[in-house]
Every structure is written in C-alpha cells, then in structure tokens.
C-alpha cells in the first residue's frame, strides 16, 4: 500500500437490457449438478497482484481448490457508476487504476477474454433494474490482481458488474440475490473489496507488523466475522447502526459493498469459512470469505515449485 494510492471512479454510458428484450436472450450456459462457491476477497494493495506473499499464495491455492469455472463475474470496489452496468466486450482491457507504484505493476497485462453473450444473459436475469452493457471499462485492479493469481493462464472469461454508488445497501443485496442461478451454471461470483478499509488512518510505520490493528479495527474484525457466521445479514446491510467502530472501519462504503453481493448468494446449505484473515497497518483487513455447500474447506499450501511456475505464467 502506498500513500499516493488513489482510485478512479468512472460512470460509463451504455445500452440497457429491458424486460422486453429479455425474452430474446437464450440461456448461454447449461445448468450443472455442482453449485459453484461464492467468494468475497479482501484484495488490499495492488502490489498483492505481483508480490509472492501469504495473500497471493492463498489466491493461487484457491484457484486450485475449487472447480474450474466456465466464467468469472467480479463485483469490484473500483468500478463505481451511476446505474448498474456489466462489461460486455470481447477483450476487456487491463486497467491500472492507481498511482505511486512501481512501473512493474503498470506493466502487468491480464488478457482474459470477455463474453458479450454471457453479459447479455446476466443482464437479462436481473429484473430489479435495467443493466447496461458496457464497452468502455475493462478489468480494474480489484479484479485482475486477484484473478491473475487464481487463473494465471487468462483463459477463463471474466466479466465485471459495476456498483451503482447512488443506491442504498439493501439495493445491492437484493440485486445480488437475482444472480443466484449463475452458481448452477458454472459461474464463479467474486466480491472484491475490504471489510475494514480506512486509508486515511493507515499506520504507515506498522506496515510490516504482522496482524496489526487499532482497537476499533480489532473490534470490528471480530464483529464482522461473527455476524457473517451467524448469517445476520440484516445487521451487515444496516452497518451504520453497528457503532463508532463500524463507521471508522467503513468511512466510505465502496470497499464494503462487494461483501454484500457475496453474502446475498448464501443459502441454507452453504458453509462459510474465512481465509487471509489478517489485519494490516492498523486500519485495513484482508479477511476473505468462502461460501460453499461443499464440506471440505481445507487446502494444501502450494509447493515452492508450483508457486514459481504459477507466478511466472501470470505476469
């Protein structure tokens, strides 16, 4: 994480899928027996996309642990729009939406394909609002920094769904619930942000101190995990009533909203597990969530050889 880190917020103009046109859309992906898991990933610094550290290693392991998806749909904290949009181009560009980092990070390209037909199908299953088909955005670092570690060959279609930043938390939760059928069609849905994300209060001198958090961050770190484990989604949606610690943890909701998209897809059959469960620099956390109806939650740490070959392929 760098002091000069900044985020670009762009509102795109796109065409809209209406209920009338929905009837013309065919089901691109066939339903399968397996239900794909859902992930919320704390992505943290863009540098995690190129560094071989405990967080990126776990992303590599996760890519091997779960079934290979037919496509990935990511809700990133870094695509904030007016209205809801989905990337619908054949070849989404790699967006370097940050500043003050080494040139090595700007050199990264993640050339995963898009899928315009699937984008139209996803837009069509959302009845709550019209979903715009976007041809301008691409894959921002909330998406590619994680997925390039999970799927380094860049051979799986990747789409992004934007966050309508004008809407309340319930809007995002309700919209996400309409995406549930995608789990049976081989689509891996990922929310990418951070539960605790207060850049103004980062303890820059404690960046290298393992699992360091301010008292309020430690409090909310535990509270968030309990609420998620208890499936108390109502409290998480209405997070402003969780007290001062919550407001310090979520000074702006951009990095928090992707968590709601992931939790909304949890069913009664799903189990929840946490990974990369660490505080960083006092006011951030990398805590991530796996929602899956499969009992096995363990993983085998990649060997050095496996890590080396995967990282070299992904840059």
URCORVEN-V352670 format. One record per residue. PSI is psi in whole degrees, -180 to 180 (NA if undefined). Layout:
# URCORVEN-V352670
[[PSI] [PSI]]
This chain:
# URCORVEN-V352670
[[135] [151] [-30] [5] [132] [164] [135] [133] [118] [133] [117] [160] [128] [170] [161] [145] [123] [167] [-33] [-41] [-15] [-37] [-18] [-6] [127] [157] [109] [-42] [136] [147] [143] [169] [-38] [141] [121] [147] [171] [142] [144] [125] [125] [110] [-25] [-146] [144] [-25] [-22] [-18] [-22] [-12] [145] [90] [-177] [-30] [-50] [-34] [-37] [-33] [-41] [-46] [-39] [-39] [-28] [-23] [-37] [163] [146] [123] [160] [-26] [161] [132] [119] [136] [104] [144] [-12] [10] [92] [126] [172] [117] [168] [133] [158] [140] [134] [29] [160] [-41] [88] [138] [159] [118] [129] [79] [63] [172] [162] [21] [165] [153] [-30] [-37] [-37] [-20] [-14] [133] [134] [93] [43] [144] [160] [-165] [91] [-37] [-43] [-38] [-43] [-40] [-44] [-43] [-35] [-28] [-13] [113] [-22] [-39] [166] [134] [124] [143] [112] [135] [14] [-31] [-107] [-144] [111] [176] [-20] [-23] [-59] [-30] [-31] [-51] [-29] [-24] [-35] [-42] [75] [-20] [-10] [39] [9] [130] [136] [128] [152] [142] [129] [167] [116] [103] [-3] [-6] [154] [169] [-37] [-34] [-47] [-41] [-46] [-40] [-43] [-35] [-26] [-11] [1] [-36] [-22] [-26] [-29] [0] [16] [15] [125] [118] [128] [126] [131] [114] [-136] [133] [-45] [118] [87] [89] [-28] [-21] [16] [132] [89] [-29] [-4] [18] [-33] [1] [119] [132] [42] [129] [148] [164] [-43] [-32] [-40] [-41] [-49] [-30] [-46] [-41] [-44] [-44] [-39] [-44] [-39] [-44] [-39] [-2] [39] [70] [-29] [-43] [-36] [-34] [-41] [50] [-21] [-15] [8] [4] [-180] [-37] [-38] [-40] [-33] [-34] [-31] [69] [-30] [147] [5] [-44] [-12] [-36] [-41] [-29] [-41] [-36] [-38] [-46] [-32] [-20] [1] [137] [174] [-21] [-9] [144] [155] [135] [158] [148] [167] [42] [72] [148] [150] [128] [35] [-48] [19] [156] [154] [7] [128] [159] [135] [124] [117] [145] [13] [141] [-31] [122] [-3] [166] [161] [126] [133] [146] [164] [-38] [-45] [-42] [-45] [-45] [-36] [-46] [-41] [-33] [-23] [-5] [NA]]
